[in-house]
Amino acid sequence: EQMVKLQSAFEEEGMKIKRFTVQLQSAEQDVKRCGFTISEINSLPEGINTYKAIGKMFMIADRGELLEDLNTKMSQTKTEIDTLQKNKARAEKERQDTEANLRELFQTYHRQG
């Protein structure tokens, strides 16, 4: 019974790690996309029309406002990345602890068997 619980916890932690990895990859892509967009907007000449995507349409947006929004999104995403990395590290530690407990239980079982 205890072994089944530990195996279930081990698998659950593995799924958490995979989920955090996918979320991290997505967030890192968002940061790269924001950085690229910011550099492209900065290279545009003053006075040129810039547009902001709102759903499926685009609206004219002030260049400064657009840059501010992108910088805000970038910093929020970086904060999210830090949180995801901490959560992933915690899940990996819990998985290692569960694996150690499983091994110990298995060895104890074989010694008694």
N, C-alpha and C positions, 0 to 999 in steps of 0.2 A: 504493500500500500504506500509506504513512504517512498519507495523507488519510483512508483508511478507518478507521485506528486512531483518528485525532483525532475523526472524526465519531462513532465509537462511544463514545469517552470523553465527548464533548459531550452526547450523548443520555443516557448513564449519569448524568452529573452533574445533568442536568435531572430525571431520575427521582428522584434522591436529594433534590433540593430539594423536589419535590412531596411526597415521603414525610415529610420533616422538617416541611413546612408543615401537613400533616394531623395529625401527631403533636403539633405545637405547639398547634393549635386544640383538640385533644382535651384536652391538659393544661391549657390555659387554662380550658376549660369545667369541668374537675374542680376547679380552684382556686375558681372562682366558686360552684360547687355547695357546696363545703366551707364557704366564707365565709357563704353564705346559711344553710346548716344550722346553723353555729355561732351566728349571730345569732338564729335561731329558737329554738335550745335555750336560749340565754341569756335570752330573753324569757319562758320558761316559769317558772311559780312553783316554789319549792323543794318537794320532796317528791312531785312528780308523777312517775309512772312514765315512763321513757324506754326505748326499744327499739333494739337494734342488729341490722341485717340480717346474717344469716349464711347465705350461699347463698340458698335459697328460703324460709327461715324467719326469724322475728324472736325475739330473746331479750331479756329484761329486762336492761338494762345500767345501771350507775351513771352518773349524769349527768356526774360529773367524769371518769370513765374514757372516756366517750363523747367529751367535749370534747377530752381529751388525744389520743385516737386521731385525731380530725378535725384537730387542730392539727399532729400529726405528719405525717399524710398531706398536709396543705396545704404544709408546709415541704419535704417530699420532692418534691412535685410542682413547687414553685417552683425547686428545685435542678435538677430534670429539665428545666424550661423553659429555664433558663440554659444548660445543656449543649446542648439542641436548637438554641437560637439560635446558639451558637458553631459547632456543626456545620453549620448551614444557611449561615452566613456563610462558612465555609471552603469549602463546596461551591459557593457562588456565585462565590467568588474563583477556584476551580479551573476553573469553567465559563467565566469571563471569560478566563482565561489560555488555555484550550483554544480558545476562539473567536478570540482574537488569533492564536494559532499557525495555526489553519485559514485565516484571512484572509491571513496572511503566506505560507503555502504556496500558496494559490490565486493570489496576486499573482505569486509567483515562477514558478509554472507558466505563467501567461499571458504573462509577459515572455519566457520561453524558447520558448513555443509559437509 
